[in-house]
Amino acid sequence: MTDFNCPNCGNQVQRALAIVKMTTCTSCGTSLFLADDKALTAGQGGEMHDAPLLFGIGDKVILGQYHVDIYGHARYSYGRGFWDEFWGVDGRGDPFWVSVDEGDVVVQEPLPSKGQPRLNGPAKLGQKVTYDRRTYRVKEIESAECVAIRGSFGEPIDVGDTHSFINASNQGGDLLSGEFWDGGESWFLGEWFDPFDIKVVSGT
């Protein structure tokens, strides 16, 4: 993989995976966009306050059929609290997010842009959302702000980024999430796991 020099401190930064688009410098905490031949300063990684974590960067997380190697950690605030998002890839190199909020754990896969769910107007609690011939109901509508990032990600993330989101579930308990910001949206399909059913293989 390509090595870069941090424009802020000169520390050598490695692109761990070809799909990694941004990373944070382990020396000075600067967040960096990784272009074809250079690293571009994106900002600071924010302050990641100490908090108990089930796993972290470098760990392999096993959740049922999912085996996710964790490369990035982002923390989001939603006013009354925060939750942690961990970005990683499975054995095939497909990206996943593992979210941890007050002990609740969900693994989420980004949905392709073609065929994504569509909302009719602003989201409302109880609203039906259909995807892949399954019906979900909106259970939560919130806004979030990224307050800290560490490690590497497959998409640009900036401290201070804000977005609104919805969480919807079906009768089987599957989670359908949508994130919305000026000019774009993303959707994710997820599955909940009991923290006691998660196996963590610690990184070196």
Residue frames as qw, qx, qy, qz and C-alpha x, y, z in Angstrom:
[[0.000, 0.886, 0.464, 0.000, 0.00, 0.00, 0.00],
 [0.340, 0.680, -0.027, 0.649, 1.02, 3.62, -0.55],
 [0.495, -0.483, -0.379, 0.615, 2.79, 5.53, 2.21],
 [0.109, 0.853, 0.194, 0.473, 2.16, 9.26, 2.69],
 [0.386, -0.021, -0.414, 0.824, 3.77, 11.98, 4.78],
 [0.133, -0.799, -0.544, 0.217, 1.49, 14.02, 7.04],
 [0.310, 0.690, 0.118, 0.643, 1.56, 17.64, 5.75],
 [0.407, -0.868, -0.028, -0.284, 1.30, 18.88, 9.34],
 [0.597, -0.703, 0.386, -0.001, 4.08, 16.97, 11.14],
 [0.330, 0.627, -0.682, -0.182, 5.83, 14.88, 8.47],
 [0.562, -0.199, 0.771, -0.222, 4.95, 11.58, 10.15],
 [0.201, 0.138, -0.839, -0.486, 4.69, 8.64, 7.74],
 [0.638, 0.146, 0.417, -0.631, 1.08, 7.54, 7.23],
 [0.082, -0.086, 0.932, 0.343, 0.16, 4.27, 5.56],
 [0.667, 0.067, -0.164, -0.724, -2.98, 3.56, 3.55],
 [0.475, -0.195, 0.828, -0.224, -4.04, 0.27, 5.08],
 [0.543, 0.385, 0.746, 0.032, -6.53, -0.62, 2.31],
 [0.234, 0.174, 0.509, 0.810, -7.06, 0.52, -1.25],
 [0.140, -0.697, -0.600, -0.367, -10.61, 1.64, -0.41],
 [0.397, -0.622, -0.344, 0.580, -9.43, 3.93, 2.43],
 [0.268, 0.773, 0.267, 0.509, -10.18, 7.56, 1.53],
 [0.124, -0.815, 0.226, -0.519, -9.18, 9.25, 4.78],
 [0.771, -0.210, -0.491, 0.346, -7.17, 8.57, 7.91],
 [0.315, -0.938, 0.068, -0.125, -5.86, 10.35, 10.99],
 [0.455, 0.578, -0.550, 0.394, -2.19, 10.91, 11.72],
 [0.789, -0.429, -0.417, 0.139, -1.23, 8.90, 14.80],
 [0.546, 0.020, -0.259, 0.797, 1.44, 11.46, 15.65],
 [0.033, 0.005, -0.130, 0.991, -0.39, 14.81, 15.59],
 [0.251, 0.457, 0.738, -0.427, -4.08, 13.85, 15.25],
 [0.280, 0.415, -0.249, -0.829, -4.60, 15.65, 11.93],
 [0.715, 0.360, 0.583, -0.141, -7.29, 14.11, 9.72],
 [0.083, -0.463, 0.595, 0.652, -6.09, 13.54, 6.17],
 [0.802, 0.483, 0.125, -0.329, -7.73, 12.97, 2.80],
 [0.549, -0.304, 0.669, 0.397, -5.70, 10.44, 0.81],
 [0.583, 0.679, -0.143, -0.423, -5.40, 11.37, -2.86],
 [0.931, 0.339, -0.127, 0.051, -3.62, 9.28, -5.51],
 [0.717, 0.331, -0.294, 0.538, -0.17, 10.55, -4.67],
 [0.157, 0.326, -0.404, 0.840, -0.44, 12.74, -1.58],
 [0.291, -0.554, -0.724, 0.289, -2.20, 13.35, 1.72],
 [0.011, -0.545, -0.148, -0.825, -4.26, 16.54, 2.07],
 [0.058, -0.076, -0.650, 0.754, -5.01, 18.14, 5.43],
 [0.272, -0.525, -0.670, -0.449, -8.70, 17.94, 6.27],
 [0.431, -0.716, 0.028, -0.549, -8.75, 19.20, 9.85],
 [0.097, -0.421, 0.785, -0.444, -8.26, 17.84, 13.34],
 [0.427, -0.118, -0.888, -0.124, -9.46, 14.52, 14.68],
 [0.560, -0.597, -0.125, -0.561, -11.21, 16.04, 17.68],
 [0.146, -0.436, 0.747, -0.480, -10.97, 14.90, 21.29],
 [0.719, -0.144, -0.635, -0.245, -11.93, 11.27, 21.90],
 [0.425, -0.557, 0.453, -0.552, -12.78, 11.29, 25.61],
 [0.100, 0.180, -0.970, 0.133, -12.05, 8.06, 27.44],
 [0.748, -0.061, 0.133, -0.647, -15.04, 5.74, 27.65],
 [0.593, -0.145, 0.791, -0.034, -15.44, 1.97, 28.07],
 [0.548, 0.463, -0.432, -0.547, -15.26, 0.27, 24.66],
 [0.937, -0.004, 0.310, -0.163, -16.13, -3.30, 23.68],
 [0.809, 0.153, 0.318, 0.469, -13.47, -3.25, 20.96],
 [0.044, -0.858, 0.122, 0.498, -11.28, -0.84, 19.06],
 [0.531, 0.745, -0.347, -0.204, -9.12, -0.16, 16.03],
 [0.161, 0.522, -0.838, 0.011, -7.10, -3.23, 15.05],
 [0.482, -0.036, 0.800, -0.355, -9.57, -5.73, 16.51],
 [0.296, -0.081, -0.793, -0.526, -11.55, -8.33, 14.60],
 [0.476, 0.016, 0.468, -0.744, -15.18, -8.34, 15.68],
 [0.168, -0.089, -0.935, -0.299, -17.21, -11.51, 15.13],
 [0.464, 0.156, 0.372, -0.789, -20.98, -10.99, 15.15],
 [0.819, 0.319, 0.382, -0.288, -22.80, -14.08, 13.93],
 [0.820, 0.393, 0.301, 0.288, -21.88, -14.52, 10.27],
 [0.267, 0.931, -0.091, 0.232, -20.04, -11.18, 10.18],
 [0.769, -0.318, -0.004, 0.554, -16.27, -11.03, 10.72],
 [0.233, 0.936, 0.087, 0.250, -15.25, -7.36, 10.59],
 [0.661, -0.078, -0.150, 0.732, -11.70, -6.03, 10.90],
 [0.112, -0.939, -0.286, 0.156, -11.92, -2.58, 12.51],
 [0.589, 0.272, 0.080, 0.757, -9.91, 0.26, 10.93],
 [0.032, 0.402, 0.003, 0.915, -11.70, 3.45, 12.01],
 [0.263, -0.531, -0.710, 0.381, -13.56, 4.88, 15.01],
 [0.039, -0.415, -0.157, -0.895, -15.89, 7.88, 14.86],
 [0.122, -0.410, -0.730, 0.533, -17.86, 9.33, 17.76],
 [0.101, -0.481, -0.436, -0.754, -21.16, 11.15, 17.23],
 [0.040, 0.195, 0.578, -0.792, -23.10, 13.37, 19.61],
 [0.155, -0.499, -0.676, -0.520, -26.88, 13.60, 19.50],
 [0.291, -0.644, -0.013, -0.707, -27.38, 16.15, 22.27],
 [0.739, -0.550, 0.145, -0.360, -28.32, 13.97, 25.22],
 [0.796, -0.363, 0.464, 0.139, -25.38, 11.61, 24.70],
 [0.264, 0.649, -0.600, -0.385, -23.05, 10.04, 22.17],
 [0.953, 0.040, 0.295, -0.057, -22.50, 6.78, 20.35],
 [0.269, -0.574, 0.654, 0.412, -19.51, 5.14, 18.66],
 [0.834, 0.509, 0.016, -0.212, -19.28, 4.05, 15.02],
 [0.491, -0.473, 0.655, 0.326, -16.54, 1.65, 13.96],
 [0.682, 0.607, -0.207, -0.352, -15.68, 1.25, 10.26],
 [0.432, -0.413, 0.785, 0.165, -14.15, -1.92, 8.92],
 [0.600, 0.356, -0.523, -0.489, -14.18, -4.59, 6.24],
 [0.915, -0.139, 0.321, -0.201, -15.02, -8.27, 6.16],
 [0.662, -0.263, 0.614, 0.340, -12.91, -11.05, 4.64],
 [0.582, 0.531, 0.510, 0.346, -14.05, -10.12, 1.13],
 [0.316, -0.006, 0.078, 0.945, -13.11, -6.48, 1.59],
 [0.154, -0.669, -0.527, -0.501, -16.72, -5.29, 1.80],
 [0.049, 0.304, -0.376, 0.874, -17.23, -2.27, 4.12],
 [0.478, -0.587, -0.649, -0.072, -19.35, -2.41, 7.28],
 [0.128, -0.557, 0.307, -0.761, -20.18, -0.12, 10.18],
 [0.541, -0.348, -0.737, 0.210, -20.49, -1.48, 13.71],
 [0.191, -0.623, 0.037, -0.757, -22.42, 0.91, 15.95],
 [0.479, -0.278, -0.724, 0.411, -22.38, 0.83, 19.76],
 [0.215, -0.507, -0.003, -0.835, -24.85, 2.96, 21.71],
 [0.534, -0.409, 0.413, -0.614, -25.34, 2.40, 25.44],
 [0.476, -0.200, 0.847, -0.127, -24.49, -1.29, 25.06],
 [0.768, 0.483, 0.348, -0.233, -26.66, -1.87, 22.00],
 [0.272, -0.430, 0.663, 0.549, -24.63, -3.20, 19.06],
 [0.730, 0.568, 0.310, -0.220, -25.64, -3.28, 15.41],
 [0.425, -0.227, 0.597, 0.641, -23.66, -4.20, 12.31],
 [0.473, 0.738, 0.251, -0.409, -24.71, -2.24, 9.22],
 [0.556, 0.069, 0.576, 0.595, -23.94, -2.64, 5.54],
 [0.167, 0.461, -0.116, -0.864, -24.16, 0.35, 3.17],
 [0.639, 0.490, 0.585, -0.095, -26.90, -0.10, 0.57],
 [0.414, 0.125, 0.490, 0.757, -26.12, 0.51, -3.11],
 [0.138, 0.290, 0.043, -0.946, -27.38, 3.83, -4.45],
 [0.424, -0.020, -0.614, -0.665, -29.58, 2.06, -7.02],
 [0.586, -0.344, -0.697, -0.227, -32.83, 0.89, -5.49],
 [0.175, 0.014, -0.617, 0.767, -32.42, 2.68, -2.17],
 [0.055, -0.657, -0.717, 0.226, -35.53, 3.45, -0.09],
 [0.075, 0.370, 0.186, 0.907, -37.31, 6.72, -0.77],
 [0.045, -0.442, -0.642, 0.625, -39.22, 8.84, 1.69],
 [0.051, 0.669, 0.532, 0.516, -42.37, 10.69, 0.70],
 [0.209, -0.861, -0.032, -0.463, -41.75, 14.05, 2.33],
 [0.074, -0.611, 0.614, -0.495, -40.15, 14.65, 5.74],
 [0.464, -0.039, -0.876, 0.126, -39.75, 11.56, 7.91],
 [0.548, -0.467, 0.122, -0.683, -42.34, 11.00, 10.64],
 [0.241, -0.233, 0.883, -0.330, -42.44, 8.57, 13.52],
 [0.623, 0.249, 0.663, -0.332, -44.42, 5.49, 12.55],
 [0.528, 0.630, -0.262, -0.506, -43.98, 6.18, 8.83],
 [0.920, 0.088, 0.375, 0.073, -43.64, 3.12, 6.59],
 [0.134, 0.736, -0.559, -0.358, -40.46, 2.67, 4.55],
 [0.956, 0.184, 0.205, -0.097, -40.15, -0.14, 2.01],
 [0.113, 0.706, -0.667, -0.208, -36.94, -1.82, 0.91],
 [0.172, 0.245, -0.943, -0.147, -36.43, -5.14, -0.90],
 [0.564, -0.300, -0.609, -0.471, -40.17, -5.92, -0.55],
 [0.483, -0.376, -0.673, 0.415, -39.98, -5.57, 3.23],
 [0.164, -0.817, -0.212, -0.510, -41.75, -2.91, 5.26],
 [0.480, -0.099, -0.486, 0.723, -40.09, -0.97, 8.06],
 [0.213, -0.892, -0.356, -0.180, -41.54, 1.61, 10.44],
 [0.280, 0.592, -0.301, 0.694, -39.64, 4.70, 11.55],
 [0.672, -0.543, -0.466, 0.191, -38.86, 4.41, 15.27],
 [0.484, -0.622, -0.054, 0.613, -36.35, 7.24, 15.73],
 [0.424, 0.780, 0.148, 0.436, -35.59, 10.61, 14.12],
 [0.551, -0.714, -0.014, 0.433, -32.53, 12.50, 15.35],
 [0.436, 0.854, -0.216, 0.184, -29.67, 14.76, 14.31],
 [0.867, -0.348, 0.050, 0.353, -26.00, 14.04, 14.98],
 [0.196, 0.928, -0.314, 0.042, -22.61, 15.75, 14.94],
 [0.878, 0.138, -0.287, 0.356, -19.24, 14.07, 14.51],
 [0.368, -0.915, 0.146, -0.080, -17.10, 15.06, 17.52],
 [0.336, -0.659, 0.656, 0.150, -14.00, 12.87, 17.07],
 [0.911, 0.368, -0.147, -0.117, -12.37, 10.45, 14.63],
 [0.386, -0.614, 0.675, 0.135, -9.45, 8.04, 14.81],
 [0.617, -0.007, 0.763, 0.191, -8.01, 5.62, 12.29],
 [0.002, 0.166, -0.643, -0.748, -9.00, 5.07, 8.65],
 [0.526, 0.451, 0.523, -0.496, -12.28, 5.22, 6.73],
 [0.447, 0.249, 0.716, 0.475, -13.60, 4.45, 3.28],
 [0.114, 0.802, 0.427, 0.401, -15.26, 7.86, 3.01],
 [0.211, 0.382, -0.250, 0.864, -14.41, 11.42, 4.07],
 [0.478, -0.719, -0.504, 0.033, -15.54, 12.32, 7.60],
 [0.223, 0.501, -0.232, 0.803, -14.88, 15.66, 9.26],
 [0.260, -0.401, -0.641, 0.601, -15.17, 16.62, 12.91],
 [0.158, 0.355, 0.138, -0.911, -18.11, 19.01, 13.01],
 [0.254, -0.083, -0.735, -0.623, -20.02, 17.25, 10.21],
 [0.432, 0.134, 0.577, -0.680, -23.74, 17.14, 10.96],
 [0.316, -0.068, -0.758, -0.566, -26.57, 15.09, 9.52],
 [0.675, -0.119, 0.302, -0.662, -30.07, 13.96, 10.38],
 [0.204, 0.156, -0.955, -0.152, -30.95, 10.30, 10.51],
 [0.780, -0.164, 0.036, -0.602, -33.82, 7.89, 10.90],
 [0.057, -0.202, 0.974, -0.079, -33.91, 4.38, 12.28],
 [0.756, 0.036, -0.103, -0.645, -36.67, 2.05, 11.13],
 [0.226, -0.234, 0.940, -0.102, -37.30, -1.58, 12.00],
 [0.611, -0.023, -0.562, -0.557, -39.37, -4.45, 10.63],
 [0.847, -0.373, 0.003, -0.379, -41.18, -7.26, 12.43],
 [0.925, 0.068, -0.276, 0.252, -38.03, -9.38, 12.30],
 [0.565, -0.752, 0.004, 0.340, -36.08, -6.71, 14.17],
 [0.653, 0.231, 0.217, 0.688, -33.84, -5.72, 11.25],
 [0.153, -0.757, -0.130, 0.622, -32.66, -2.11, 11.26],
 [0.493, 0.581, 0.360, 0.539, -32.97, 0.19, 8.24],
 [0.308, -0.699, -0.132, 0.632, -31.18, 3.52, 8.72],
 [0.464, 0.715, 0.267, 0.450, -31.08, 6.61, 6.55],
 [0.415, -0.520, -0.074, 0.743, -28.66, 9.54, 6.89],
 [0.333, 0.805, 0.393, 0.295, -29.43, 12.91, 5.29],
 [0.364, -0.539, 0.017, 0.759, -27.38, 16.05, 4.73],
 [0.334, 0.773, -0.037, -0.538, -27.39, 18.96, 2.32],
 [0.418, 0.621, -0.534, -0.393, -27.06, 17.45, -1.13],
 [0.459, 0.260, -0.844, -0.096, -27.06, 13.77, -0.25],
 [0.780, -0.330, 0.271, -0.458, -28.23, 10.74, 1.67],
 [0.298, 0.321, -0.899, -0.009, -27.06, 7.21, 2.50],
 [0.839, -0.252, -0.008, -0.482, -28.93, 4.10, 3.60],
 [0.097, 0.399, -0.889, 0.201, -27.80, 1.11, 5.64],
 [0.843, -0.229, -0.321, -0.367, -29.29, -2.26, 6.53],
 [0.039, 0.515, -0.732, 0.444, -28.35, -3.72, 9.88],
 [0.773, -0.275, -0.563, -0.101, -28.76, -6.52, 12.37],
 [0.408, -0.740, 0.309, -0.437, -28.76, -6.20, 16.17],
 [0.720, 0.098, -0.646, 0.233, -26.55, -8.29, 18.43],
 [0.678, -0.730, -0.080, -0.031, -26.39, -8.89, 22.16],
 [0.066, 0.843, -0.511, 0.153, -23.00, -7.66, 23.44],
 [0.636, -0.404, 0.644, -0.129, -22.56, -11.05, 25.19],
 [0.876, 0.313, 0.366, 0.027, -22.78, -12.80, 21.81],
 [0.431, 0.869, -0.240, 0.044, -19.92, -10.76, 20.31],
 [0.877, -0.231, 0.103, 0.408, -16.46, -12.26, 20.03],
 [0.148, 0.963, -0.223, -0.033, -13.48, -9.91, 19.84],
 [0.889, 0.031, 0.019, 0.457, -10.08, -11.01, 18.58],
 [0.237, -0.899, 0.066, 0.362, -7.68, -8.35, 19.81],
 [0.628, 0.741, -0.148, 0.188, -5.29, -6.79, 17.32],
 [0.801, -0.115, -0.165, 0.563, -1.54, -6.79, 17.80]]
